[in-house]
Amino acid sequence: MNVGSGDNSDGRFNFIPNNRSARDAEQDYHRILEGVFDKDAYFERVMRELEVISLEHPRNVRTWKESVYSLAKIFSGPHAATYWKHLPQALKIASRRFGVGSGNYTYLISQYVANCARFTHFRAQTDEIGERLKTRKYKPWQEYSWQEIQGSPVAQVRLVEPSIDVDAPSLMDEIAVRLENGYEYVGDRLEALRHFADPYWAQAVQTLKGVKVPTAEQFLSAETRAFFAAHMHKPQILEDIDFGAVRSSLEQSVQDASDYVKVMRHRMDLALHSGSELHPV
């Protein structure tokens, strides 16, 4: 989804889910928040916490005056009626467990107040995300999952900047690959092919599941098969370049990278153990 906002509370994702669209994932995220911070469900959890919380060694115990001050602050907000509604139950639990006026009684009520403050904060964030999503403008490709993006045909490959001053295409040419659903990737031809080779890599390393310590040659073979599958599905990326050039480049990367096996083992583990991989944008 373009560039992440850097704001973890704005409801925007900076990755493409594997099996659902970015739009659906954002809407689902908001629905989850609505459920978590539904006032009735939230305060039901708060009361359960007050019933079981361990107070053998309570720290940072607030005085009753401090708790009253905090209550006065949060009760000036929009959820005051909710906080007053559940306060008698909190007082009843604290009294039954520890007796009115004890240190633990005061601590338990301070925990109730702290949970009220948390609700104020997170309920406001949830409402803000909901408002932002109402006006969110999604690009066409954001209506598709990563799998659907991978399956979309290439609409156009545009040369952004040639790597050398010749007419023949090169692996290092910077290109823009635009799919029919609107998704666009910009990078050199080799990296573009790698980008669309991800699902085929997951298939290729299935053959290595039973191998205790895969070798560089085995990883190279799996990577080459993944690149070739991507090339067969999106031949426009290489244009007239023979796939042998890709194979040679991959072989060279094995020689150049001292940690090749370690990196590829990590990629294999991600592919094998992530049922729903997330793809950064």
WOTACOR-V684892 format. One record per residue. N is the residue number from 0. OMEGA is omega in degrees with one decimal (NA if undefined). NEAR is the number of other C-alpha atoms within 10 Angstrom. Layout:
n = <N/N>
omega = <OMEGA/OMEGA>
near = <NEAR/NEAR>
This chain:
n = <0/1/2/3/4/5/6/7/8/9/10/11/12/13/14/15/16/17/18/19/20/21/22/23/24/25/26/27/28/29/30/31/32/33/34/35/36/37/38/39/40/41/42/43/44/45/46/47/48/49/50/51/52/53/54/55/56/57/58/59/60/61/62/63/64/65/66/67/68/69/70/71/72/73/74/75/76/77/78/79/80/81/82/83/84/85/86/87/88/89/90/91/92/93/94/95/96/97/98/99/100/101/102/103/104/105/106/107/108/109/110/111/112/113/114/115/116/117/118/119/120/121/122/123/124/125/126/127/128/129/130/131/132/133/134/135/136/137/138/139/140/141/142/143/144/145/146/147/148/149/150/151/152/153/154/155/156/157/158/159/160/161/162/163/164/165/166/167/168/169/170/171/172/173/174/175/176/177/178/179/180/181/182/183/184/185/186/187/188/189/190/191/192/193/194/195/196/197/198/199/200/201/202/203/204/205/206/207/208/209/210/211/212/213/214/215/216/217/218/219/220/221/222/223/224/225/226/227/228/229/230/231/232/233/234/235/236/237/238/239/240/241/242/243/244/245/246/247/248/249/250/251/252/253/254/255/256/257/258/259/260/261/262/263/264/265/266/267/268/269/270/271/272/273/274/275/276/277/278/279/280>
omega = <-178.0/-178.6/176.9/-175.8/-174.8/179.2/-175.8/-176.9/-174.7/175.7/-179.9/177.9/174.7/174.9/177.5/177.5/-175.0/-170.2/178.7/-178.3/176.1/179.5/180.0/-178.4/179.1/178.7/178.0/178.2/179.5/178.1/177.4/178.0/178.6/178.8/-178.7/-175.6/165.0/-170.4/-179.0/179.9/-178.4/-176.3/170.0/177.0/179.0/-178.5/176.2/178.2/-180.0/179.7/-170.4/-175.0/-179.7/-177.9/-179.8/-179.7/-178.7/179.4/176.8/-179.0/178.6/172.0/178.3/179.6/178.3/178.9/178.3/178.6/178.7/178.2/-179.4/-179.3/-174.9/179.7/175.0/-179.7/-175.0/-176.0/-176.4/-177.9/179.1/-178.7/177.1/-177.9/-174.8/-178.8/179.3/179.2/177.8/178.4/-179.9/179.7/-179.3/-179.9/-179.1/-176.0/-169.3/-178.4/-176.6/174.0/179.4/178.9/179.9/175.7/-180.0/-180.0/-178.2/178.4/177.7/176.1/176.2/179.6/179.6/178.4/173.9/179.7/178.2/179.5/178.0/-177.4/-173.2/175.3/177.7/178.0/-180.0/178.8/-179.7/177.3/179.0/178.9/179.9/-178.7/178.1/-176.9/-177.9/177.6/-177.5/173.9/-175.4/-176.5/179.4/175.7/-175.7/173.2/177.9/178.0/179.2/176.2/179.6/-177.8/-178.3/179.6/176.7/177.3/-176.3/169.0/-176.0/177.5/179.9/179.3/178.6/-179.7/177.8/-174.7/176.2/-178.7/-176.6/178.6/-179.9/177.9/-176.4/174.6/173.0/-176.5/172.5/179.8/179.3/179.0/-177.5/179.6/176.4/179.8/-179.4/175.1/179.3/179.2/177.5/-173.4/-178.6/179.7/176.6/178.5/178.0/-179.1/-177.3/179.5/-174.5/-177.7/179.7/174.1/179.0/177.9/-174.7/-176.5/174.6/-179.3/-177.8/-176.4/-176.8/-178.8/-175.5/-179.8/179.5/179.8/177.0/-179.6/179.3/176.8/179.6/178.6/179.3/-179.7/179.2/178.1/179.4/178.2/-178.1/177.9/177.6/178.8/-179.4/-179.4/179.8/-176.1/-178.4/-177.5/-178.9/-175.0/-175.1/-178.4/178.6/-178.5/177.4/178.0/177.0/179.8/179.5/-179.9/178.4/177.9/179.6/-179.9/176.9/-179.5/-174.9/-174.4/-179.6/-178.5/-175.9/-176.9/179.5/179.9/-177.9/177.3/177.8/178.6/179.6/179.5/177.7/-177.8/-175.5/-172.5/177.1/-179.6/179.1/-178.3/177.0/-174.5/-179.2/-179.7/NA>
near = <18/11/11/14/13/10/9/9/12/18/19/23/22/16/17/24/21/20/16/17/20/25/24/15/18/18/18/12/16/18/14/13/18/16/12/16/21/14/16/13/11/15/20/11/13/17/17/11/14/19/15/9/11/11/13/7/6/11/8/7/15/16/14/16/10/13/20/14/13/16/20/12/12/19/19/10/12/10/15/16/11/14/21/12/10/17/16/11/13/22/19/12/19/23/18/12/15/15/15/14/11/12/16/21/21/24/21/28/23/22/19/25/22/16/16/24/19/14/20/18/11/16/19/14/17/22/15/14/20/20/12/13/18/9/8/11/10/12/15/11/22/21/17/24/20/23/15/15/22/21/15/19/14/20/15/14/19/13/16/13/14/17/13/11/8/8/7/10/17/19/22/15/18/20/22/20/24/18/19/15/19/17/20/16/16/16/18/23/26/21/16/20/24/18/16/21/23/19/18/19/23/20/14/20/24/13/11/16/12/8/9/7/11/15/15/18/12/16/21/19/16/22/23/22/19/24/24/21/19/23/20/12/17/20/16/17/24/21/15/11/16/10/16/10/14/20/18/11/13/18/16/11/13/16/11/10/11/10/12/16/19/12/11/18/18/11/15/21/13/14/20/16/9/11/10/13/17/14/13/13/12>
